[in-house]
Amino acid sequence: MPPPPGVAVVIPCYNAGRTLAQTLESAIDQPGLAELVVVDDGSSDGSAEIARRYLPADRVIEGPNRGVSAARNRGIAETSSEWLLFLDADDLLTPGTIERRLAVAEEADVVACDYQDLSTDEQDTATLSQARGIDWPALRQDAERAIASHVWITTGALLYRRRLVEAIGGFRPDLPVIQDARFMFDAAFHGARFVPSAHIGARYRITAQSLSRRQPVQFWRDVLRNGRQIEALWRERGTLTSDRIDTLCDLYDNAGRGLLRCRDQGFFEASAAGRTLGLRQSRHTRIATPLARLLGLRAAHGLLSMMGRP
């Protein structure tokens, strides 16, 4: 049986009591919405109670803290609609966005709209950025390379067809910080048809508490692990072109720089990964690697910073 039409919005939630009500209010009356579930990932701040003010009890799913990938995957399993929209518990949908995405979805596997960053100051004054979106020329030229390189938008600005989500197998718990970027790559790897919906459909809240800001070491380790996995996929499929090798070299170089700033031993793995691709490495890496071996990560980073090569 084909899945029923409409969109299931899945909201993973961990201690989001401050923002969850506003997020739910942005989603609950959207035309085209068929299902709305909150998956509470072991919150201790009453988030589940807030969700139950808006949703039936069976649409608020509670469990132990296992991370955002496990929460989203639970939401996938608890819904059945043809389309899936993954909305973080501090982000917002704009009025009518689901209906506008569905209007262009017939030939799509993924519908993407623009979004805005939403930041607040100490007085809780909200500021919206200019519209942000996908580099569509790069995506159309080589979607896998573009996403591995620089193409990213918040999950709230994407609409995924369920059969694609099932083919991917869900979000990856082994990449806890960048699982959303990897999921988008996996969609491209599975041959997804990306279609634009020309409007601002989501607002992405900028916060100092995001995982990438709170856990920079984990972020850069995820970047490195993701690159190694993508390289293996391309090698296995026989699609590791020279352009894609360039992309991986840049990825490993960026991961190495980040890990060196964090004084993390993963820097040496990033350096070795870039070297095995056979291209000339960046001057930073060529200088940093022997210095780090000789002096240690902390001293090498300090010396490079003094030289203007942080």
C-alpha positions in Angstrom: 0.0 0.0 0.0 1.3 3.5 -0.8 1.8 5.8 2.1 -1.1 8.2 2.8 -0.7 11.7 1.3 0.4 14.7 3.3 3.3 15.6 5.5 4.5 14.2 8.8 6.4 16.7 10.9 8.8 15.0 13.3 10.2 17.2 16.1 13.1 15.7 18.1 13.3 17.3 21.5 15.8 17.5 24.3 15.4 20.1 27.1 13.7 22.5 24.6 11.1 23.9 27.0 12.0 27.5 26.3 11.3 27.2 22.5 9.1 24.1 22.0 5.7 25.9 22.3 6.6 28.4 19.6 7.9 25.7 17.3 4.7 23.6 17.7 2.6 26.7 17.1 4.4 27.3 13.8 3.6 23.8 12.6 0.3 22.7 14.0 -2.1 24.6 11.7 -0.1 24.2 8.5 -2.3 23.2 5.5 -1.0 19.9 4.2 0.0 18.7 7.6 -1.1 15.1 8.2 0.8 14.1 11.3 2.8 15.9 14.0 4.9 14.0 16.5 7.3 15.1 19.2 10.0 12.6 20.2 11.3 13.6 23.6 14.8 12.4 24.0 15.1 12.1 27.7 14.4 15.7 28.6 14.5 16.8 32.3 12.9 20.2 31.8 9.2 19.3 31.3 9.4 19.5 27.5 7.0 16.5 27.1 4.4 18.2 29.3 4.6 21.3 27.0 4.2 19.1 24.0 1.1 17.4 25.5 -0.6 20.8 25.7 -0.7 20.8 21.9 -0.8 17.2 20.9 -2.6 13.9 21.9 -0.7 11.8 24.3 0.1 9.2 21.7 1.8 11.8 19.5 4.3 12.7 22.3 6.8 9.8 22.4 9.2 9.7 25.3 12.3 7.6 25.8 15.9 7.7 27.2 18.4 10.1 25.8 20.0 8.5 22.8 20.7 11.5 20.6 18.9 13.4 17.8 19.4 10.7 15.1 17.7 8.1 17.2 14.9 10.5 18.0 14.3 11.3 14.4 14.4 7.6 13.4 11.8 6.9 16.1 9.6 9.6 14.6 10.0 8.1 11.2 8.8 4.8 12.5 5.8 6.3 14.3 4.5 8.1 11.2 3.2 6.9 7.8 2.7 9.9 5.6 4.2 10.2 2.1 6.4 13.1 3.1 8.6 13.8 6.1 9.7 17.1 7.5 12.3 17.1 10.3 11.9 20.3 12.4 14.3 21.0 15.3 12.6 22.0 18.6 13.9 25.5 18.5 13.3 26.3 14.8 10.1 27.6 13.1 8.1 27.0 10.0 6.7 30.0 8.2 2.9 30.2 7.5 1.8 28.1 4.5 5.2 26.6 3.8 4.1 22.9 3.8 1.4 23.7 1.2 3.9 25.6 -1.0 6.4 22.7 -0.9 3.8 20.1 -1.8 2.8 22.3 -4.8 6.1 21.5 -6.5 6.7 18.0 -5.0 5.2 15.7 -7.7 8.5 15.2 -9.5 10.7 15.5 -6.4 12.3 13.3 -3.8 13.5 16.3 -1.8 11.9 19.7 -1.9 14.1 22.6 -0.6 13.2 26.1 0.2 15.1 29.0 1.6 15.5 29.8 5.3 16.6 32.6 7.6 18.8 32.6 10.7 17.0 33.7 13.8 19.1 35.2 16.6 18.2 36.9 19.8 20.2 39.2 22.0 20.4 39.5 25.8 17.1 41.5 25.8 15.5 38.7 23.8 15.1 40.9 20.7 14.9 38.7 17.6 16.8 39.4 14.4 16.4 37.7 11.1 19.1 37.3 8.5 18.8 37.6 4.8 17.4 34.5 3.0 19.8 31.6 2.8 19.5 28.7 0.4 21.1 26.1 -1.7 23.8 26.6 -4.4 21.6 25.1 -7.1 24.1 25.3 -9.9 26.6 23.3 -7.8 23.9 20.8 -6.7 22.8 20.2 -10.3 26.4 19.7 -11.5 27.3 17.1 -8.9 25.0 16.9 -5.9 27.2 14.5 -3.9 30.3 16.6 -4.3 28.4 19.8 -3.6 26.9 18.5 -0.3 30.2 17.0 0.7 31.8 20.4 0.1 29.5 23.3 1.1 25.8 22.8 0.3 23.8 22.7 3.5 20.4 24.0 4.7 18.6 23.4 8.0 16.4 20.3 8.1 13.3 22.5 8.6 13.8 23.8 5.0 13.7 20.3 3.5 10.9 17.9 2.6 11.8 14.3 2.1 9.8 11.6 0.3 9.3 8.6 2.6 10.5 6.0 0.2 13.8 7.9 -0.1 14.1 8.1 3.7 13.5 4.4 4.0 16.1 3.6 1.2 18.6 5.7 3.1 17.9 3.9 6.3 17.4 6.9 8.6 19.8 9.3 10.3 23.2 8.1 11.4 23.8 8.0 15.2 27.6 7.6 14.6 27.7 11.3 13.4 26.0 13.0 16.3 26.8 16.6 15.3 26.6 16.6 11.5 24.0 13.9 11.0 21.7 16.3 9.1 24.4 17.1 6.5 25.2 13.5 6.1 21.5 12.6 5.6 21.3 15.2 2.8 24.4 13.6 1.2 22.9 10.2 1.5 19.8 11.4 -0.3 22.0 12.6 -3.2 24.0 9.3 -3.1 20.6 7.4 -3.5 19.8 9.5 -6.6 17.3 11.9 -5.1 15.7 14.5 -7.3 16.0 17.9 -5.6 13.4 20.5 -6.5 13.3 24.1 -5.3 10.3 25.8 -3.8 10.9 29.5 -4.2 10.0 30.9 -0.7 11.4 31.3 2.8 10.0 28.3 4.6 11.9 28.0 7.9 13.7 30.0 10.5 16.8 28.5 12.0 17.6 29.6 15.5 21.2 30.5 16.2 22.3 29.5 19.7 25.5 29.2 21.7 24.2 25.9 22.9 24.3 24.1 19.5 26.4 21.0 19.5 28.9 22.3 17.0 29.6 25.3 19.3 29.5 23.3 22.6 31.5 20.4 21.3 34.1 21.6 18.7 36.2 18.5 19.0 33.2 16.2 18.4 32.2 18.4 15.4 35.6 18.2 13.7 35.9 14.5 14.5 32.5 14.1 12.8 33.7 16.1 9.8 36.7 13.8 9.5 34.7 10.6 10.0 32.1 11.7 7.5 34.8 12.4 4.9 36.4 9.0 5.4 33.0 7.3 5.0 32.2 9.3 1.8 35.6 8.5 0.4 35.0 4.8 1.0 31.5 5.0 -0.7 33.0 6.8 -3.8 35.8 4.3 -4.0 33.4 1.3 -3.7 31.2 2.7 -6.4 34.1 3.7 -8.7 33.1 7.4 -8.7 36.1 9.0 -7.0 36.8 11.5 -9.7 39.6 14.1 -9.6 37.1 16.8 -8.7 35.8 14.7 -5.8 39.4 14.0 -4.7 39.9 17.8 -4.5 36.8 18.1 -2.4 38.0 15.4 0.0 41.4 17.1 0.3 39.7 20.4 1.3 37.5 18.5 3.7 40.5 16.8 5.4 42.5 20.0 5.5 39.6 21.9 7.2 39.1 19.0 9.7 42.8 19.0 10.4 42.9 22.7 11.1 39.9 22.4 13.4 41.4 19.5 15.3 44.7 21.2 15.6 43.0 24.2 17.2 41.4 21.8 19.6 44.7 20.1 20.3 43.1 16.8 19.4 45.1 13.7 18.2 42.6 13.4 15.3 44.7 16.0 13.5 47.2 13.3 12.6 44.5 11.1 11.1 43.2 14.1 9.0 46.7 14.8 7.8 47.3 11.2 6.8 43.9 10.9 5.1 44.7 13.9 2.9 48.2 12.6 2.1 46.9 9.2 0.9 44.8 10.9 -1.8 48.0 11.7 -3.6 47.6 15.4 -4.0 49.9 18.1 -2.7 48.6 19.1 0.7 48.1 22.7 1.8 51.0 24.7 3.1 49.4 24.8 6.5 49.2 21.0 6.7 52.7 20.5 5.3 54.1 22.8 8.0 51.8 21.8 10.9 52.3 18.0 10.7 56.0 17.8 11.3 55.8 20.6 13.9 53.0 18.7 15.8 55.1 15.5 15.7 58.2 17.4 17.0 56.7 19.8 19.5 53.2 18.5 20.3 49.9 19.8 19.3 49.6 22.7 21.7 53.1 24.1 21.0 52.6 23.6 17.2 49.3 25.5 17.3 50.8 28.3 19.3 53.8 28.7 17.0 51.6 28.6 13.9 49.3 31.3 15.4 52.3 33.5 16.0 53.3 33.0 12.3 49.7 34.0 11.3 48.8 30.4 10.3 46.3 29.4 13.0 
